[in-house]
Amino acid sequence: MTGNKSGFSFVELMVVMFILSLLAFFTVPYFVSPGEKAGIKGSLGLAGLMTSLKHRAVRDNRDYLLHLDQVAGKAWVTVRDPEAQDKNDEEDSRTLTGLSLSGVELLNQGDPELSDTIIRFYSRGYSDTALIRMAGEDGESVTLKLHPFLSDPEIIRGHVSFDDCI
């Protein structure tokens, strides 16, 4: 009398696991964010900094100013207290260097300045609308689109201007 065996053998389970791992190996790169794919080192760091500044501005009830210097390739933060009598900005400790900025565009402003551009994060939870373009080593570019009322900037592949967005 032989009984029916139910279930799968160890070899069958190992073959299925091997096939699933091959599928994962080839499909995961398609889900990587555009900033990582383009090889731009600072895009994700800068996007994280902008998200953090929006949250900190509300929490601390202070305005934060993000300075982007396209020539030097660096970004730094200053703090402005909206209730303070003197409007002197105090320097924050966060500085990003080595950024490959290829352009910064603010909505409703004239020609973008080549050197220092300031993006303001207000204590009421919104920010200036901005497009920050970054170039990668391979010539591919990524644009960070900062929305006034959304907490995270949008990462867009390629060169984008406000004419393309509106």
Backbone hydrogen bonds, N-H to C=O, Kabsch-Sander energy under -0.5 kcal/mol:
donor,donor_aa,acceptor,acceptor_aa,energy
13,L,9,S,-2.0
14,M,10,F,-2.2
15,V,11,V,-2.1
16,V,12,E,-2.0
17,M,13,L,-2.3
18,F,14,M,-2.1
19,I,15,V,-2.2
20,L,16,V,-2.4
21,S,17,M,-2.1
22,L,18,F,-1.9
23,L,19,I,-2.1
24,A,20,L,-2.3
25,F,21,S,-2.2
26,F,22,L,-1.7
27,T,23,L,-1.6
28,V,24,A,-2.1
30,Y,27,T,-1.3
31,F,28,V,-2.0
32,V,29,P,-0.8
36,E,33,S,-0.5
37,K,33,S,-2.2
38,A,34,P,-2.2
39,G,36,E,-1.0
40,I,35,G,-1.4
41,K,39,G,-0.8
44,L,40,I,-0.5
45,G,41,K,-0.6
46,L,42,G,-2.9
47,A,43,S,-2.2
48,G,44,L,-2.2
49,L,45,G,-2.0
50,M,46,L,-2.2
51,T,47,A,-2.0
52,S,48,G,-2.3
53,L,49,L,-2.3
54,K,50,M,-1.9
55,H,51,T,-1.7
56,R,52,S,-2.7
57,A,53,L,-2.3
58,V,54,K,-1.3
59,R,55,H,-2.4
60,D,56,R,-3.0
61,N,57,A,-0.8
62,R,57,A,-1.4
63,D,80,R,-3.1
64,Y,121,F,-2.4
65,L,78,T,-3.1
66,L,64,Y,-0.5
66,L,119,I,-3.2
67,H,65,L,-0.7
67,H,76,W,-3.1
68,L,117,T,-3.0
69,D,67,H,-0.5
69,D,74,K,-2.9
70,Q,68,L,-0.8
70,Q,115,S,-2.0
73,G,69,D,-1.5
74,K,69,D,-1.5
75,A,96,L,-2.8
76,W,67,H,-1.8
77,V,94,R,-1.2
78,T,65,L,-2.4
79,V,90,E,-2.9
80,R,63,D,-3.7
84,A,81,D,-1.3
90,E,79,V,-2.0
92,D,77,V,-2.7
95,T,93,S,-0.5
96,L,75,A,-3.0
99,L,73,G,-2.8
101,L,99,L,-0.9
102,S,133,R,-3.1
103,G,133,R,-1.2
105,E,131,L,-2.7
107,L,129,T,-2.0
109,Q,106,L,-1.1
117,T,68,L,-2.4
117,T,115,S,-0.6
119,I,66,L,-2.6
121,F,64,Y,-3.2
122,Y,120,R,-0.6
122,Y,126,Y,-2.5
125,G,122,Y,-1.7
127,S,148,P,-0.7
128,D,120,R,-1.9
130,A,128,D,-0.5
130,A,146,L,-1.4
131,L,105,E,-2.6
132,I,144,L,-2.6
133,R,103,G,-3.6
133,R,131,L,-0.6
134,M,142,V,-3.0
135,A,100,S,-2.8
136,G,140,E,-2.7
139,G,136,G,-1.3
142,V,134,M,-2.4
143,T,156,I,-3.3
144,L,132,I,-3.2
145,K,143,T,-0.6
145,K,154,E,-3.1
146,L,130,A,-3.1
146,L,144,L,-0.7
147,H,145,K,-0.7
154,E,145,K,-2.8
156,I,143,T,-2.9
156,I,154,E,-0.6
158,G,141,S,-3.3
160,V,158,G,-0.6
164,D,161,S,-1.0
165,C,161,S,-1.0
166,I,162,F,-2.1
